[in-house]
């Protein structure tokens, strides 16, 4: 089903952490991708109240599309944001599910987790929690989530099959996986799969 790269998963994770540590700490820097409010507007997040949010909650957003365009969340739903970064999509989810719902964001980068927790406090989102973890081993109980969100993160994982198995494990029967990611319709040469620098370029 998936070609398995020969690269070292720990090395890949370390490079991804280094890249997104910079996005958390220095969001105004130039990256090979867009970030922040400009990106959120470009991806169709306008009209969700984010214009009133502090920069802390928006400036490190680095998604690739808008998973909420697939389906609006409903009040009371439990949501897992797989690869939550600085928390932007978690906060959008929190506004949709309300205080009767719950959002758990999962990320592996300390600086992103620290920033997302500070932003949640600034927004007074007591029903949002951030946990450190990998998408291949999500720290969430089985069948807890009504919805799993992910925005531009699965492509950064070397073992995508394990990620998808975890998504199925944490989703309740009939739950929704709403994700946005980078896709390629053509076969990727093995040499490219094995080149760790191309994964975070």
C-alpha positions as CSV (number, residue, x, y, z in Angstrom):
1,X,0.0,0.0,0.0
2,X,2.7,2.5,1.1
3,X,6.3,2.5,0.1
4,X,8.4,2.3,3.2
5,X,11.2,4.8,3.3
6,X,14.6,3.6,4.6
7,X,15.2,6.8,6.5
8,X,15.5,6.8,10.3
9,X,12.2,7.9,11.9
10,X,13.9,9.4,14.9
11,X,16.1,11.5,12.7
12,X,13.1,12.7,10.6
13,X,11.3,13.6,13.8
14,X,14.2,15.6,15.0
15,X,14.4,17.6,11.8
16,X,10.7,18.2,11.8
17,X,11.0,19.4,15.5
18,X,13.8,21.8,14.6
19,X,11.8,23.3,11.7
20,X,8.6,23.8,13.7
21,X,10.5,25.0,16.8
22,X,11.5,27.9,14.6
23,X,7.9,28.5,13.5
24,X,6.9,28.6,17.2
25,X,9.7,30.9,18.4
26,X,10.2,33.1,15.3
27,X,6.9,33.1,13.4
28,X,7.9,36.3,11.5
29,X,10.8,34.5,9.8
30,X,10.7,33.5,6.1
31,X,9.8,29.9,5.6
32,X,9.2,27.8,2.5
33,X,5.5,27.9,3.4
34,X,3.1,30.7,4.5
35,X,2.1,31.2,8.1
36,X,-0.2,33.2,10.4
37,X,-3.2,35.4,9.6
38,X,-2.3,35.7,5.9
39,X,-2.4,31.9,5.5
40,X,-5.6,31.6,7.6
41,X,-7.4,34.1,5.4
42,X,-6.1,32.5,2.2
43,X,-7.3,29.1,3.3
44,X,-10.9,30.3,4.1
45,X,-10.8,30.7,7.9
46,X,-12.2,34.2,7.8
47,X,-15.6,34.7,9.4
48,X,-14.8,32.3,12.3
49,X,-13.9,35.1,14.7
50,X,-10.2,34.7,14.5
51,X,-9.7,38.3,13.7
52,X,-10.3,39.0,17.4
53,X,-7.8,36.5,18.6
54,X,-4.4,37.6,19.9
55,X,-1.4,37.1,17.6
56,X,-0.2,34.3,20.0
57,X,-3.0,32.1,18.8
58,X,-2.6,32.7,15.1
59,X,0.9,33.7,14.1
60,X,2.5,30.2,14.1
61,X,-0.4,28.6,12.1
62,X,1.2,26.6,9.2
63,X,-1.5,24.4,7.8
64,X,-2.0,23.4,4.1
65,X,-5.8,23.7,3.8
66,X,-8.9,24.0,5.9
67,X,-10.2,20.7,7.3
68,X,-13.4,22.5,8.6
69,X,-14.4,23.0,4.9
70,X,-15.2,19.3,4.8
71,X,-17.7,19.5,7.7
72,X,-18.6,22.0,10.4
73,X,-18.1,20.5,13.9
74,X,-21.2,20.4,16.2
75,X,-21.6,21.4,19.8
76,X,-20.6,18.7,22.3
77,X,-18.2,16.8,20.0
78,X,-14.9,15.4,21.3
79,X,-12.1,16.3,19.0
80,X,-8.5,15.2,18.6
81,X,-6.2,17.6,16.7
82,X,-3.4,15.3,15.4
83,X,-0.3,17.5,15.1
84,X,-1.8,20.5,16.7
85,X,1.3,22.8,16.5
86,X,0.6,26.1,18.1
87,X,-3.1,25.2,18.5
88,X,-4.8,27.2,15.8
89,X,-7.1,24.4,14.5
90,X,-7.7,23.3,18.0
91,X,-9.0,26.7,18.9
92,X,-11.2,26.8,15.8
93,X,-12.6,23.4,16.8
94,X,-13.1,24.7,20.4
95,X,-15.3,27.6,19.1
96,X,-17.5,25.1,17.2
97,X,-17.9,22.4,19.8
98,X,-18.4,24.8,22.7
99,X,-17.9,24.1,26.3
100,X,-20.0,21.0,26.2
101,X,-17.3,19.5,23.9
102,X,-13.6,18.8,24.4
103,X,-10.5,19.3,22.2
104,X,-7.2,17.4,22.7
105,X,-4.3,18.7,20.7
106,X,-1.3,16.3,20.2
107,X,2.1,17.5,19.2
108,X,5.7,16.4,19.7
109,X,7.5,19.8,19.8
110,X,7.9,21.4,23.2
111,X,7.9,24.9,22.0
112,X,4.6,24.4,20.1
113,X,3.0,22.8,23.1
114,X,4.1,25.6,25.4
115,X,2.8,28.2,22.9
116,X,-0.5,26.5,22.4
117,X,-1.1,26.2,26.1
118,X,-0.4,29.9,26.7
119,X,-2.7,30.8,23.8
120,X,-5.5,28.5,25.2
121,X,-5.2,30.4,28.5
122,X,-5.3,33.8,26.8
123,X,-8.5,32.7,24.9
124,X,-10.0,31.2,28.1
125,X,-10.6,27.9,26.4
126,X,-10.8,25.6,29.4
127,X,-12.1,22.8,27.2
128,X,-8.9,22.5,25.2
129,X,-6.0,20.4,26.4
130,X,-2.6,19.8,24.8
131,X,-0.6,16.6,25.2
132,X,2.9,15.6,24.1
133,X,2.9,12.6,21.8
134,X,3.4,11.1,18.4
135,X,0.7,10.5,15.8
136,X,1.9,6.9,15.6
137,X,1.1,6.5,19.4
138,X,-1.5,9.0,20.3
139,X,-2.1,9.6,24.1
140,X,-5.8,9.3,23.8
141,X,-8.1,6.5,24.9
142,X,-9.7,4.2,22.3
143,X,-13.0,5.4,20.7
144,X,-12.9,8.7,22.6
145,X,-13.1,11.1,19.6
146,X,-16.1,12.0,17.5
147,X,-13.7,13.8,15.1
148,X,-9.9,13.6,14.4
149,X,-8.5,16.6,12.7
150,X,-5.1,16.9,11.0
151,X,-3.7,19.7,8.9
152,X,-0.5,19.2,7.0
153,X,1.1,16.7,9.4
154,X,0.6,13.2,8.2
155,X,2.9,13.9,5.3
156,X,5.7,14.5,7.9
157,X,5.3,11.0,9.4
158,X,7.4,8.2,7.9
159,X,5.0,5.4,9.0
160,X,1.7,6.7,7.6
161,X,0.0,3.3,8.1
162,X,0.6,3.4,11.8
163,X,-0.8,6.9,11.9
164,X,-4.0,5.8,10.1
165,X,-4.4,2.9,12.5
166,X,-4.1,5.2,15.4
167,X,-6.8,7.5,13.9
168,X,-9.1,4.5,13.6
169,X,-8.3,3.5,17.2
170,X,-9.2,6.8,18.8
171,X,-12.3,7.4,16.7
172,X,-15.6,6.2,17.9
173,X,-17.6,4.1,15.4
174,X,-19.0,6.4,12.8
175,X,-16.6,9.2,13.7
176,X,-15.0,11.6,11.2
177,X,-11.4,12.0,10.1
178,X,-11.2,15.5,8.6
179,X,-7.7,16.1,7.4
180,X,-5.9,18.3,4.9
181,X,-2.5,17.3,3.6
182,X,0.0,17.4,0.7
183,X,-0.7,14.7,-1.9
184,X,1.2,13.6,-5.0
185,X,-0.6,11.7,-7.8
186,X,2.6,10.4,-9.3
187,X,4.9,7.6,-7.8
188,X,7.7,9.0,-5.7
189,X,11.1,7.6,-6.5
190,X,12.7,5.5,-3.8
191,X,15.7,7.8,-3.7
192,X,13.5,10.7,-2.9
193,X,11.7,8.7,-0.2
194,X,15.0,8.0,1.4
195,X,16.3,11.6,1.3
196,X,15.4,13.0,4.7
197,X,16.1,16.6,3.6
198,X,13.3,16.4,1.1
199,X,10.8,15.6,3.8
200,X,11.1,19.0,5.5
201,X,12.3,21.1,2.5
